[in-house]
């Protein structure tokens, strides 16, 4: 039996520890990847610190992580797009319900990826750059293109409409936001967004027509002015407070669809506490009340809302199209660039826990990456 090393969550809320696990053979629709770089997302430290109440289905020991880049070392019998030795990057979904976190988690030397959620890494991208894509890109695509969210046409579809429709991205310098700006632009939409003054130019460089300061008291009015009477295809809300702000923008511009990809209250303070109980009670009460209030506001204004689950494309037709067609084509023509920029914080699986802590402490317009 072949084995490898994984950074494992042995029990809920425990620090990651290095353990030896069995190296799996890929299933028919999977590739086995030697992992060379992983990126870290807020959901990783949320799962580590609060899986008992948020990811109640997750059983430990588990391997966390969603963002993988490396090279293929084995392919399943039904795989046609990849070969052994090929560099790839993809979305690991091991922490999802009914998945296997020991086979499919990112934070280990070898991980299995579904062929339909994997793309070839171009020669001009490093593994560290490729690793910033998977979850942010997938979440942005779900928000923009899934019918239950904005339902926009995907890049490569019919020509853009005239007059051009506008997509509002609140939180354009986040990982999801930077990918949403690029995907929406590639699909032929005009994008207006928010970011801090420090990150505004980076968001414009990705294709946003206008970027306003989200900290400004006039941010909503500034976005409405940037829309300038054009039809609004919808909005993507990223970050605490973004939902209500987007509802205000949509109600003033005639938009009727809102995709929400963030909780209304940050979980960072809860995850950092020594004990979840009773600290979780006021936090989740605030989240629940804020969600109900926003939902009622949306209904009164005729705005359709929904929370985005970034890995849900695994089970719909959009996933294979995004990863098999759209992403390779956009990388080839230069309309998709790795964003945010990778912030390499260490090397080896022993550095992953430090990477989680660094991400939770806060980064701006960067993606925490560990090189393996």
Long-range contacts (C-beta under 8 A, 24 or more apart in sequence): 4-108, 4-109, 4-110, 5-108, 5-109, 5-349, 6-63, 6-102, 6-105, 6-107, 6-108, 6-109, 6-349, 7-63, 7-64, 7-107, 7-108, 7-349, 7-350, 7-352, 7-353, 8-61, 8-62, 8-63, 8-108, 9-47, 9-48, 9-51, 9-60, 9-61, 9-62, 9-63, 9-64, 10-60, 10-61, 11-60, 11-61, 12-48, 12-51, 12-52, 12-60, 13-48, 13-49, 13-50, 13-51, 13-52, 13-276, 14-48, 15-353, 16-48, 16-64, 16-107, 16-352, 16-353, 16-356, 18-349, 18-350, 19-61, 21-63, 21-102, 21-108, 22-102, 23-110, 24-103, 24-110, 24-112, 25-74, 26-74, 26-75, 26-76, 26-79, 26-112, 27-76, 27-112, 28-76, 28-77, 28-78, 28-79, 29-76, 29-78, 29-79, 29-114, 29-115, 29-116, 30-75, 30-76, 30-79, 30-112, 30-113, 30-114, 30-115, 31-72, 31-74, 31-75, 31-76, 31-79, 31-82, 31-88, 31-90, 31-112, 31-113, 31-115, 31-118, 32-72, 32-73, 32-74, 32-75, 32-110, 32-111, 32-112, 33-68, 33-70, 33-71, 33-72, 33-73, 33-88, 33-90, 33-110, 33-111, 33-112, 33-113, 34-70, 34-71, 34-72, 34-73, 34-109, 34-110, 35-68, 35-69, 35-70, 35-106, 35-108, 35-109, 35-110, 35-111, 35-372, 36-69, 36-70, 36-71, 36-127, 36-371, 36-372, 37-69, 37-70, 37-126, 37-127, 37-128, 37-130, 37-131, 37-342, 37-369, 37-370, 37-371, 37-372, 38-65, 38-67, 38-68, 38-69, 38-106, 38-107, 38-131, 38-352, 38-369, 38-370, 38-372, 39-67, 39-131, 39-132, 39-134, 39-135, 39-342, 39-367, 39-368, 39-369, 39-370, 40-65, 40-67, 40-352, 40-355, 40-356, 40-358, 40-359, 40-367, 40-368, 40-369, 40-370, 41-66, 41-67, 41-135, 41-136, 41-175, 41-359, 42-359, 42-360, 43-135, 44-356, 44-359, 45-271, 45-356, 45-357, 45-359, 45-360, 46-267, 46-271, 47-95, 48-271, 48-356, 49-267, 49-270, 49-271, 49-272, 50-267, 50-270, 50-271, 50-276, 50-280, 52-276, 53-276, 53-280, 53-284, 55-95, 57-97, 57-98, 58-95, 58-101, 59-101, 61-102, 62-94, 62-95, 62-101, 62-102, 62-105, 63-94, 63-101, 63-102, 63-104, 63-105, 63-106, 63-107, 63-108, 63-111, 64-94, 64-95, 64-101, 64-105, 64-106, 64-107, 65-92, 65-94, 65-105, 65-106, 65-107, 65-352, 66-91, 66-92, 66-93, 66-95, 66-106, 66-134, 66-135, 66-310, 66-311, 67-91, 67-92, 67-106, 67-131, 67-132, 67-133, 67-134, 67-135, 68-92, 68-106, 68-111, 68-113, 68-131, 68-134, 69-121, 69-127, 69-128, 69-130, 69-131, 70-111, 70-127, 70-372, 73-110, 76-115, 78-115, 79-115, 80-115, 81-115, 81-118, 81-120, 81-324, 82-115, 82-118, 82-120, 86-120, 87-120, 87-121, 87-127, 87-130, 88-113, 88-118, 88-119, 88-120, 88-121, 89-118, 89-119, 89-121, 89-127, 89-130, 89-131, 89-133, 89-134, 90-114, 90-117, 90-118, 90-119, 90-134, 90-323, 91-117, 91-118, 91-134, 91-135, 91-138, 91-311, 91-314, 91-323, 92-134, 93-117, 93-311, 93-314, 96-311, 96-314, 107-349, 107-352, 108-349, 109-349, 109-372, 114-314, 116-314, 116-319, 116-320, 116-323, 116-324, 117-313, 117-314, 117-319, 117-323, 118-323, 119-323, 119-324, 119-327, 119-328, 119-331, 120-328, 122-331, 122-332, 125-331, 125-338, 127-371, 128-342, 128-344, 128-369, 128-371, 129-338, 129-342, 130-338, 131-342, 131-367, 131-369, 132-175, 132-338, 132-339, 132-340, 132-341, 132-342, 132-367, 132-369, 133-179, 133-327, 133-338, 135-175, 135-310, 135-311, 136-174, 136-175, 136-176, 136-178, 136-179, 136-310, 136-367, 137-179, 137-183, 137-322, 137-327, 138-310, 138-311, 138-313, 138-319, 138-322, 139-176, 139-179, 139-261, 139-308, 139-310, 140-176, 140-177, 140-179, 140-180, 140-183, 140-236, 141-179, 141-183, 141-313, 141-318, 141-322, 141-326, 142-259, 142-308, 142-309, 142-310, 142-312, 142-313, 142-318, 143-176, 143-180, 143-236, 143-259, 143-261, 143-308, 144-180, 144-183, 144-184, 144-187, 144-236, 144-259, 145-183, 145-187, 145-318, 145-322, 146-308, 146-312, 146-313, 146-316, 146-318, 148-306, 149-234, 149-257, 149-259, 149-306, 149-308, 150-233, 150-234, 150-236, 150-257, 150-259, 151-234, 151-257, 152-184, 152-187, 152-189, 152-233, 152-234, 153-187, 153-188, 154-187, 154-318, 154-321, 154-322, 154-326, 155-183, 155-186, 155-187, 155-188, 155-326, 155-329, 155-330, 155-335, 156-325, 156-326, 156-329, 157-187, 159-188, 160-187, 160-188, 160-189, 161-188, 163-230, 163-231, 164-188, 164-189, 164-190, 164-230, 165-189, 165-190, 165-230, 165-231, 165-232, 165-233, 166-190, 166-191, 166-192, 166-227, 166-230, 166-231, 166-232, 166-233, 166-253, 167-191, 167-192, 167-232, 167-233, 167-234, 167-235, 167-236, 168-192, 168-193, 168-223, 168-227, 168-232, 168-234, 168-235, 168-236, 168-246, 168-249, 168-250, 168-253, 168-255, 169-193, 169-194, 169-208, 169-235, 169-236, 169-238, 170-194, 170-214, 170-223, 170-235, 170-236, 170-237, 170-238, 170-239, 170-242, 170-245, 170-246, 170-249, 171-195, 171-214, 171-236, 171-237, 171-238, 171-239, 171-242, 171-262, 172-199, 172-203, 172-206, 172-208, 172-211, 173-199, 173-202, 173-203, 173-340, 173-364, 173-365, 174-238, 174-239, 174-340, 175-339, 175-340, 175-367, 176-236, 176-238, 176-261, 176-310, 177-203, 177-236, 177-238, 178-202, 178-203, 178-206, 178-339, 178-340, 178-365, 179-339, 180-236, 180-238, 181-206, 181-207, 181-208, 182-206, 182-207, 182-330, 182-335, 182-336, 182-337, 182-339, 183-326, 183-336, 185-335, 186-326, 186-330, 186-335, 186-336, 189-233, 190-230, 192-223, 192-226, 192-227, 194-219, 194-223, 195-365, 196-364, 198-364, 198-365, 199-364, 199-365, 202-339, 202-365, 206-337, 206-339, 214-239, 214-245, 219-245, 220-245, 220-248, 220-249, 220-252, 223-249, 224-249, 224-252, 224-253, 227-253, 233-257, 234-258, 234-259, 235-259, 236-261, 237-261, 237-262, 238-262, 240-264, 240-265, 240-266, 243-290, 243-294, 243-305, 244-294, 244-297, 247-294, 247-297, 247-298, 247-301, 247-303, 250-301, 250-303, 251-301, 251-303, 255-303, 256-302, 256-303, 256-304, 257-303, 257-304, 257-305, 258-298, 258-303, 258-304, 258-305, 258-306, 259-305, 259-306, 259-308, 260-305, 260-306, 260-307, 260-308, 261-307, 261-308, 261-310, 263-287, 264-290, 264-291, 264-294, 265-290, 268-360, 271-360, 272-360, 340-365, 340-366, 340-367, 341-365, 341-366, 341-367, 342-366, 342-367, 342-369, 343-367, 343-368, 343-369, 344-369, 344-370, 344-371, 345-369, 345-370, 346-370, 346-371, 347-371, 347-372, 348-372
